[in-house]
Amino acid sequence: MDTDNILDKYVLLTIYTINLFYFSNSRFCLPITLVLLIIYYKYSKDIYIDKKKLILVYILFSILTITGESIFIQKTNLLNYTNSDIFNVSSWLFSAYLNMVLLIYILNQVIKTKI
């Protein structure tokens, strides 16, 4: 694994975290996340299949987690978001999920090179 690819992902992860920190209470968080994802897809030095895998995992993880969280909120009413946009949950969670998926992707790449 190339060090530049890991560094690119660390920078991207940092930008996503800053996006979450500053825009989680606004409607700009998700659009900024999607623009950054498009920029990653277009300019990253990763091979095409890795880019596709990352985006597919992100989409599946987001849909399944949003669905599960929405069902949990609907059935229990134990959790409440102040700015719920999509099925009783906030749209900024899509940005948080991308942070999680990207971090797992980075950790997976680092572990593959070390073991």
Secondary structure, DSSP 8 states (H G I E B T S, - for coil): --HHHHHHHHHHHHHHHHHHHHHTTSTTHHHHHHHHHHHHHHH--S-HHHHHHHHHHHHHHHHHHHHHHHHHHHHH-----TT--BTTB-THHHHHHHHHHHHHHHHHHHHHHH-
